[in-house]
Amino acid sequence: MFAMEMLYRLRSEEHQILRQGFGQWLSVLGYAPTSVASMPRHLQEFLYYQESRGKYSLSQLSAGDATDFINALQTRIGARTGRGFSTAHINKYIQVLHLFSQYIRRTGKSGVGFTLARLPEDETLPVWLSRQEIRRLYAATEDDVLGLRDRAMLSVFYGCGLRLQ
């Protein structure tokens, strides 16, 4: 069992069944095996969040619960990175909640619908160094073995168009 599944262990049998049924539904719809594995884990985290707020049944959920969950994600710090979640990561949860909403409505389990707008993606343009800046980088290397190594690395980075962001 994944560590995340242990961390967000669902207490409600109804929630456990919803998670499993959601995964099967995704599989029937032809989603990729990686999505069929990951999306129910994202849903599990949402359902666990609801349980932590005293909601153990689908009949207790409202559309605002999804918004509250997304707002909570936007303030959370990732354990691995020590930073807030990226927009793309949060948008994955929004996608999962949208699909879960479809699942519970189409299967007749609930009429609750989550209408969440995707967060705008950060569009950062790449930054290029000028020729003068490249020359200064080369000039900053020493005339020893380490300098030779540094110039070789600069040549590879520059020649391949690699950049560090």
BALOBA-1460 file (C-alpha; in Angstrom, 3 decimals):
// residues 165
<rec num="1" residu="m" x="0.000" y="0.000" z="0.000"/>
<rec num="2" residu="f" x="1.288" y="3.480" z="-0.862"/>
<rec num="3" residu="a" x="2.408" y="5.710" z="2.006"/>
<rec num="4" residu="m" x="-0.166" y="8.306" z="0.951"/>
<rec num="5" residu="e" x="-2.924" y="5.718" z="1.239"/>
<rec num="6" residu="m" x="-1.818" y="4.954" z="4.777"/>
<rec num="7" residu="l" x="-1.564" y="8.644" z="5.644"/>
<rec num="8" residu="y" x="-5.068" y="9.385" z="4.350"/>
<rec num="9" residu="r" x="-6.754" y="6.176" z="5.469"/>
<rec num="10" residu="l" x="-10.507" y="6.503" z="5.025"/>
<rec num="11" residu="r" x="-12.693" y="5.531" z="7.990"/>
<rec num="12" residu="s" x="-16.028" y="5.669" z="6.200"/>
<rec num="13" residu="e" x="-16.925" y="2.474" z="4.377"/>
<rec num="14" residu="e" x="-19.006" y="4.554" z="1.965"/>
<rec num="15" residu="h" x="-15.958" y="6.654" z="1.108"/>
<rec num="16" residu="q" x="-13.855" y="3.537" z="0.592"/>
<rec num="17" residu="i" x="-16.459" y="2.151" z="-1.813"/>
<rec num="18" residu="l" x="-16.675" y="5.508" z="-3.649"/>
<rec num="19" residu="r" x="-12.897" y="5.556" z="-4.095"/>
<rec num="20" residu="q" x="-12.850" y="2.020" z="-5.465"/>
<rec num="21" residu="g" x="-15.854" y="2.582" z="-7.735"/>
<rec num="22" residu="f" x="-14.346" y="5.796" z="-9.066"/>
<rec num="23" residu="g" x="-11.176" y="3.926" z="-10.071"/>
<rec num="24" residu="q" x="-13.193" y="1.221" z="-11.808"/>
<rec num="25" residu="w" x="-15.274" y="3.858" z="-13.610"/>
<rec num="26" residu="l" x="-12.114" y="5.552" z="-14.897"/>
<rec num="27" residu="s" x="-10.840" y="2.196" z="-16.118"/>
<rec num="28" residu="v" x="-14.088" y="1.456" z="-17.967"/>
<rec num="29" residu="l" x="-13.885" y="4.892" z="-19.613"/>
<rec num="30" residu="g" x="-10.440" y="3.980" z="-20.932"/>
<rec num="31" residu="y" x="-8.219" y="6.231" z="-18.851"/>
<rec num="32" residu="a" x="-4.529" y="5.381" z="-18.810"/>
<rec num="33" residu="p" x="-3.424" y="2.918" z="-16.109"/>
<rec num="34" residu="t" x="-1.376" y="5.650" z="-14.420"/>
<rec num="35" residu="s" x="-4.478" y="7.858" z="-14.196"/>
<rec num="36" residu="v" x="-6.592" y="4.958" z="-12.943"/>
<rec num="37" residu="a" x="-4.015" y="4.509" z="-10.167"/>
<rec num="38" residu="s" x="-3.371" y="8.159" z="-9.275"/>
<rec num="39" residu="m" x="-6.789" y="9.797" z="-9.558"/>
<rec num="40" residu="p" x="-8.456" y="7.654" z="-6.870"/>
<rec num="41" residu="r" x="-5.564" y="8.563" z="-4.544"/>
<rec num="42" residu="h" x="-6.277" y="12.254" z="-5.158"/>
<rec num="43" residu="l" x="-9.961" y="11.578" z="-4.482"/>
<rec num="44" residu="q" x="-9.023" y="9.719" z="-1.306"/>
<rec num="45" residu="e" x="-7.235" y="12.808" z="-0.062"/>
<rec num="46" residu="f" x="-10.372" y="14.876" z="-0.717"/>
<rec num="47" residu="l" x="-12.583" y="12.348" z="1.066"/>
<rec num="48" residu="y" x="-10.153" y="12.211" z="3.992"/>
<rec num="49" residu="y" x="-10.315" y="16.005" z="4.198"/>
<rec num="50" residu="q" x="-14.104" y="15.731" z="4.385"/>
<rec num="51" residu="e" x="-13.866" y="13.124" z="7.141"/>
<rec num="52" residu="s" x="-11.590" y="15.441" z="9.105"/>
<rec num="53" residu="r" x="-14.444" y="17.965" z="8.924"/>
<rec num="54" residu="g" x="-17.019" y="15.435" z="10.200"/>
<rec num="55" residu="k" x="-18.473" y="14.466" z="6.817"/>
<rec num="56" residu="y" x="-18.527" y="10.691" z="6.466"/>
<rec num="57" residu="s" x="-21.277" y="10.325" z="3.868"/>
<rec num="58" residu="l" x="-21.806" y="11.485" z="0.319"/>
<rec num="59" residu="s" x="-25.167" y="12.966" z="1.377"/>
<rec num="60" residu="q" x="-23.270" y="15.436" z="3.605"/>
<rec num="61" residu="l" x="-21.189" y="16.873" z="0.761"/>
<rec num="62" residu="s" x="-21.947" y="20.178" z="-0.898"/>
<rec num="63" residu="a" x="-20.445" y="21.994" z="-3.859"/>
<rec num="64" residu="g" x="-18.646" y="24.352" z="-1.479"/>
<rec num="65" residu="d" x="-16.691" y="21.454" z="0.036"/>
<rec num="66" residu="a" x="-14.674" y="21.083" z="-3.158"/>
<rec num="67" residu="t" x="-13.856" y="24.793" z="-3.167"/>
<rec num="68" residu="d" x="-12.800" y="24.632" z="0.485"/>
<rec num="69" residu="f" x="-10.522" y="21.674" z="-0.282"/>
<rec num="70" residu="i" x="-8.849" y="23.453" z="-3.209"/>
<rec num="71" residu="n" x="-8.363" y="26.562" z="-1.058"/>
<rec num="72" residu="a" x="-6.725" y="24.392" z="1.606"/>
<rec num="73" residu="l" x="-4.411" y="22.861" z="-1.017"/>
<rec num="74" residu="q" x="-3.323" y="26.330" z="-2.090"/>
<rec num="75" residu="t" x="-2.049" y="27.064" z="1.417"/>
<rec num="76" residu="r" x="-0.391" y="23.710" z="2.057"/>
<rec num="77" residu="i" x="3.358" y="23.148" z="1.952"/>
<rec num="78" residu="g" x="4.657" y="20.004" z="0.257"/>
<rec num="79" residu="a" x="6.580" y="17.672" z="2.582"/>
<rec num="80" residu="r" x="9.111" y="16.742" z="-0.095"/>
<rec num="81" residu="t" x="9.777" y="20.201" z="-1.541"/>
<rec num="82" residu="g" x="9.079" y="22.485" z="1.401"/>
<rec num="83" residu="r" x="7.189" y="24.784" z="-0.989"/>
<rec num="84" residu="g" x="3.559" y="25.378" z="-1.854"/>
<rec num="85" residu="f" x="1.907" y="23.162" z="-4.443"/>
<rec num="86" residu="s" x="2.302" y="24.189" z="-8.073"/>
<rec num="87" residu="t" x="-0.654" y="25.375" z="-10.105"/>
<rec num="88" residu="a" x="-0.397" y="22.240" z="-12.260"/>
<rec num="89" residu="h" x="-0.550" y="20.022" z="-9.159"/>
<rec num="90" residu="i" x="-3.649" y="21.780" z="-7.832"/>
<rec num="91" residu="n" x="-5.250" y="21.652" z="-11.296"/>
<rec num="92" residu="k" x="-4.886" y="17.857" z="-11.176"/>
<rec num="93" residu="y" x="-7.038" y="17.818" z="-8.032"/>
<rec num="94" residu="i" x="-9.560" y="20.088" z="-9.768"/>
<rec num="95" residu="q" x="-9.696" y="17.624" z="-12.677"/>
<rec num="96" residu="v" x="-10.224" y="14.730" z="-10.281"/>
<rec num="97" residu="l" x="-13.036" y="16.520" z="-8.439"/>
<rec num="98" residu="h" x="-14.694" y="17.379" z="-11.756"/>
<rec num="99" residu="l" x="-14.536" y="13.729" z="-12.826"/>
<rec num="100" residu="f" x="-15.728" y="12.555" z="-9.415"/>
<rec num="101" residu="s" x="-18.685" y="14.919" z="-9.747"/>
<rec num="102" residu="q" x="-19.527" y="13.322" z="-13.103"/>
<rec num="103" residu="y" x="-19.107" y="9.846" z="-11.608"/>
<rec num="104" residu="i" x="-21.510" y="10.389" z="-8.710"/>
<rec num="105" residu="r" x="-24.123" y="12.094" z="-10.900"/>
<rec num="106" residu="r" x="-23.977" y="9.600" z="-13.786"/>
<rec num="107" residu="t" x="-24.142" y="6.601" z="-11.475"/>
<rec num="108" residu="g" x="-27.030" y="8.130" z="-9.543"/>
<rec num="109" residu="k" x="-25.129" y="8.235" z="-6.255"/>
<rec num="110" residu="s" x="-25.669" y="11.966" z="-5.734"/>
<rec num="111" residu="g" x="-26.777" y="15.097" z="-7.526"/>
<rec num="112" residu="v" x="-23.948" y="17.187" z="-6.086"/>
<rec num="113" residu="g" x="-21.828" y="18.871" z="-8.718"/>
<rec num="114" residu="f" x="-18.455" y="20.485" z="-8.303"/>
<rec num="115" residu="t" x="-17.894" y="23.325" z="-10.736"/>
<rec num="116" residu="l" x="-14.329" y="24.426" z="-10.207"/>
<rec num="117" residu="a" x="-12.407" y="26.569" z="-12.637"/>
<rec num="118" residu="r" x="-8.862" y="25.520" z="-13.401"/>
<rec num="119" residu="l" x="-6.224" y="27.846" z="-12.037"/>
<rec num="120" residu="p" x="-4.367" y="29.852" z="-14.687"/>
<rec num="121" residu="e" x="-1.044" y="28.241" z="-15.505"/>
<rec num="122" residu="d" x="2.092" y="30.197" z="-14.809"/>
<rec num="123" residu="e" x="3.481" y="31.213" z="-18.173"/>
<rec num="124" residu="t" x="7.117" y="32.026" z="-17.724"/>
<rec num="125" residu="l" x="9.143" y="32.792" z="-20.777"/>
<rec num="126" residu="p" x="12.634" y="31.337" z="-20.955"/>
<rec num="127" residu="v" x="15.523" y="33.674" z="-20.266"/>
<rec num="128" residu="w" x="18.491" y="33.640" z="-22.608"/>
<rec num="129" residu="l" x="21.955" y="34.940" z="-21.906"/>
<rec num="130" residu="s" x="23.387" y="37.477" z="-24.289"/>
<rec num="131" residu="r" x="26.626" y="36.759" z="-26.162"/>
<rec num="132" residu="q" x="28.394" y="39.202" z="-23.891"/>
<rec num="133" residu="e" x="27.135" y="37.326" z="-20.801"/>
<rec num="134" residu="i" x="28.340" y="34.029" z="-22.287"/>
<rec num="135" residu="r" x="31.771" y="35.541" z="-22.934"/>
<rec num="136" residu="r" x="31.938" y="36.756" z="-19.324"/>
<rec num="137" residu="l" x="31.109" y="33.252" z="-18.092"/>
<rec num="138" residu="y" x="33.945" y="31.783" z="-20.135"/>
<rec num="139" residu="a" x="36.285" y="34.571" z="-18.969"/>
<rec num="140" residu="a" x="35.446" y="33.789" z="-15.332"/>
<rec num="141" residu="t" x="36.922" y="30.280" z="-15.598"/>
<rec num="142" residu="e" x="40.445" y="29.625" z="-14.377"/>
<rec num="143" residu="d" x="43.373" y="28.352" z="-16.490"/>
<rec num="144" residu="d" x="43.694" y="25.076" z="-14.595"/>
<rec num="145" residu="v" x="42.095" y="21.630" z="-14.709"/>
<rec num="146" residu="l" x="38.931" y="22.820" z="-12.977"/>
<rec num="147" residu="g" x="38.685" y="25.761" z="-15.364"/>
<rec num="148" residu="l" x="38.989" y="23.383" z="-18.298"/>
<rec num="149" residu="r" x="36.181" y="21.291" z="-16.777"/>
<rec num="150" residu="d" x="34.035" y="24.402" z="-16.250"/>
<rec num="151" residu="r" x="34.537" y="25.574" z="-19.859"/>
<rec num="152" residu="a" x="33.607" y="22.096" z="-21.102"/>
<rec num="153" residu="m" x="30.396" y="22.178" z="-19.053"/>
<rec num="154" residu="l" x="29.590" y="25.677" z="-20.301"/>
<rec num="155" residu="s" x="30.126" y="24.513" z="-23.879"/>
<rec num="156" residu="v" x="27.757" y="21.586" z="-23.395"/>
<rec num="157" residu="f" x="25.099" y="23.739" z="-21.715"/>
<rec num="158" residu="y" x="25.372" y="26.520" z="-24.289"/>
<rec num="159" residu="g" x="25.662" y="24.194" z="-27.295"/>
<rec num="160" residu="c" x="22.646" y="22.133" z="-26.270"/>
<rec num="161" residu="g" x="20.506" y="25.083" z="-25.249"/>
<rec num="162" residu="l" x="20.264" y="23.840" z="-21.668"/>
<rec num="163" residu="r" x="19.310" y="26.263" z="-18.933"/>
<rec num="164" residu="l" x="18.746" y="26.172" z="-15.219"/>
<rec num="165" residu="q" x="15.501" y="27.669" z="-13.963"/>
